[in-house]
Amino acid sequence: MAEINNSSLSSELRVPEHIAIIMDGNGRWAKRSGQPRIAGHKEGMNNVKRIATAASHMGVKVLSLYAFSTENWSRPSKEVSFLMRLPVDFFGTFMPDLIKENIKVLVTGFTDHLPEKTKKVVFKAMDDTKDNTGMILNFAFNYGGRAEIVNAAKNLAKEAVNGSISPDDIDDKLFADQLLTSPLGSLADPDLLIRTSGEERISNFLLWQLAYTEMVFDKTYWPDFTKDNLIEDIKLFNDRDRRFGAI
Ligand code: FPP
């Protein structure tokens, strides 16, 4: 784990290699100031750039952000359309900064089911940053943990039926290789999960990968979540005793 010395910190802090964030509270943030929900998503998108930059400077290796779940399609169609346009806006605006920061973009989710324009920009963002060697900014977009596990089980069942594997070959490693996070290799499992806005649930995010992840539920709405909030949450992580089932 990287160690950071930051002016906001009283002592050295171990930085988790993989931080995952459920960016919740955009709608409530907007409502609080009498604005439509989409204003909250827009400010939430701007905050992605701020927090991604901060995390990259701290030495985080993977930042996974839950941007759109497989359940979010059931929101009003205007909100869904707005959320589908966010990657177009985000990569259109911030790509030069991502390149400058040496950030590599990854999108994990059922990308085949995205609208064409959204699909095109996310694949272009991955391609434009594929040679970057810094932090991986992993957007979970049209992602659902149960669907991911079902998909992995189906793939393995097909391989067993066609004889390329035996059912007894299936273990944690073979299973994880079939998950959408497999491009992250040994960094696929988050060390720390943060959910903003005070809600305390997982909401179908990274169900397999969160097996031994430390969780912090932060009351701040996502658009208000700052680098200092991130540092506070990393401090809480530092206070935890991770035993991975051992004693
Ligand atoms: C949950 O808040 C948030 C979302 C469903 C969308 C999150 C998306 C972003 C922060 C922007 C992502 C950026 C890119 C580039 C894809 P909510 O709407 O459920 O808030 P509420 O619980 O207060 O109503």
Boltz pocket constraint, residues with backbone or C-beta under 6 A from the ligand:
constraints:
  - pocket:
      binder: B
      contacts: [[A, 23], [A, 24], [A, 25], [A, 26], [A, 27], [A, 28], [A, 29], [A, 40], [A, 41], [A, 44], [A, 45], [A, 48], [A, 66], [A, 67], [A, 68], [A, 69], [A, 72], [A, 83], [A, 86], [A, 87], [A, 90], [A, 91], [A, 139], [A, 197], [A, 222]]
      max_distance: 6.0
